[in-house]
Every structure is written in structure tokens, then in C-alpha cells.
Amino acid sequence: MNEERKITIIEGPTPEFEPVQEDAADYWAGALEGPSPQSYIAVTRVRALNGPALVERCYRAWRKRREGMYFEFRTPLGLVQRVPIVAVRYVPTEEGDVLLLWVVLPLEVMEQLTQGRGDEDEDLDEFPPL
């Protein structure tokens, strides 16, 4: 995949994803083309060296309409996952740039994120399905 069409975590732990409120998930479901009913909308925060440039990269990909933007990371088991980004926001902080990424997490990715933690059912209940 073209490096311009993804944001990748190079080092560090697996990102933590927070569920998006159910009414917001309904909004995104209507805005997305053909999301799977077994998918979830979640937000995550990641540090970035140049937040504005990454946001601009997302906007350029989305302007082309046929191209999506993806977030690539490793699960706790070390598997590489790539999920679609549906929105992005950059927040400057004293410690550096932070990106807020809203992504679509398929059920199988959600299951991989919770494997080995012992609270799979509890975590998935927090996420409203699309």
C-alpha cells in the first residue's frame, strides 16, 4: 500500500481504542459506504512528529474520493492490522502533537485487540455495532 495512504505506528504499545457514542456511530454508519454490520467505530490517540502534515495527508487522500486512508498498528499478539480512518484531528500539546483518529474496527480486529486480556466480552459490550 502506498505510504501516503496510511498512518503507521512505528514503535510503542498497541493503541487503545474507545467506543464512539451510539448516536455518533449511527451518523458515521450513514456516512460510510457499505460498512459491515460487524464493525465498530472507535477513537484512538497517537503521538505524531508532525500532526498537521498527517492531517493534510488524510485530506488529500479523501479528496480523491476513490482512495481511503488507513491506520496500521500491531495487536497485542504482534499481528499487523490496517483499518480505515473516517476522521482525524490534530491536537498540539506541550509534549508534542497528538492525533485523534476515528476508525472502523471490524469484529475480528476487536477480538484480536482483546485476546489475552481475559475481558473480551466486557470490552465488546462497550462498542455499539454499526
N, C-alpha and C positions, 0 to 999 in steps of 0.2 A: 504494500500500500504506500502511496505517495506520502512522504514525511509531512508535507504541507496539510494533509487531511487528517492528522491525528495529533493528540496531545498525549505524551507518554511519561509515566513516572519512571525516572531513571534509577533512583535508589530510594530506599526507605520502606516503611511497612505498607501493607495493603491499606488502601484508603478506607475510611469509614463512611458508610452511606446512611443518610437519614431519610425516612419516608417523607414524601410530599403530602400535604393535607389532601384528603379525599376530594374536596371540591376543586382544588388546583389540578389534581390528577385527571379529573373529568375534562377540564379545559385542555390539558395537553393531549389527551386521547383524541379530542376532536381536531386538534391542530396537526397531529401527526398523520402521515399516510400509512394506513394499514398496520397499526401496532397489534401485536399478538395479545390475545386475552390473557395470556400467561406472562405478562410483563408488568413491571412496576416503574414508577417514576420516583427517582431519588435525587438528593443533592449531596455533593461532597465538596470538601475544601482541600485544595492542594497549594503548596508553595510554588512560586514561579520566579524565575530570574527576571523576566520581562513580561509582566501581565498584560499591558496594553498591546504588545505585539501579538500575543497569543489570542487575545480577543479579536484583533483585526484579522488574524488568520481564519478564525471561525466565520467572521462576517463575510470574508472573501469566498470561502467555500459555500456558504449558504446562498450568496448572491447568484452563484452559478446554477442554482436550483436543482441540478441533477446530482450534485455532489453533497454528501453529508460530511459531518465532522465527527471524529471518534475519540474516545478516551481509552487508552491502553494501560493496563496495570496487571500486576501479578496477584493471584489469590493467595490465601494463607498456605495452600499446598504447592505454590510455585507455578501454577498454570497461568499462562498469559491469556487475558481476556480483553476483548475490544467491544465497547458498547457505544451506541450513538449518543452524541451530545445534542440536547434540544435547546439549551440556553446556557449562556455564560455571562459571568460578571467578574470584574476585577476590583479588588479592594486593596488599596495601599495601606500598609501597617508599618509600625516602627521597625519590625523585624524583617520586613520585605514584602513583596507582592503576594497576595493570596487570590487564587481563582476559585470562584464558586461555580461548580459545574452541575447542571441538571441533566441527568442521563436516563435512558431507558434500560432497565435491568431485566433481562429475560429470567424466568423462573430458574432455569438451570444454573445461571450465574449466581443468583441469590443463594441457591443451595450450596454452591461451591464456597461462597463467602462465609457461610455459617458452619461449614464442616469442621469438625474438631473442636468446636466451642461448646457443644453439648446443649445449646439452646435454640436449635433450628426452628422448631415450631413457634416458639415465642417470638423470635425475630421476624419471621414471615408474617405473623399476625399483625405486626405494626404497619406493614406496607399494604395500601389499598391497591388491588389489581386494576389494570386498565380495562 
